[in-house]
Amino acid sequence: MTEDQERLLAVFEVRVRDLIAFCDKQKLKIDELSDILKKKENELQQAQQLIEELHAKCDNMLTARVFSTDEKAIKKARTQLSKLVREVDKCIALLNE
């Protein structure tokens, strides 16, 4: 081998070692990022589950509130509806005459 070929081979070996070292660093970084991603996905899943639970609780509280406080409102609405039905019946009776 000539001197130029030996020098080129030595440079090539150094660059291959550098490339291998760079690949190893990138693999470690990928592993770290994969772990972080798994943790974040887990946190996101827990947050979504909490949101669903809170929505269910909110719906239950709204339902309970409707049933507990609207008894008077329901009675009032029924009486008003009865009055309206009577008025409509009177109008129909007048139209039939």
VENJO-V215672 format. One record per helix or strand. SS is the DSSP state (h for helix, s for strand). FROM is the first residue (numbers start at 1). TO is the last residue. If there is no record, write none. Layout:
SS,FROM,TO + SS,FROM,TO
This chain:
h,3,69 + h,71,96
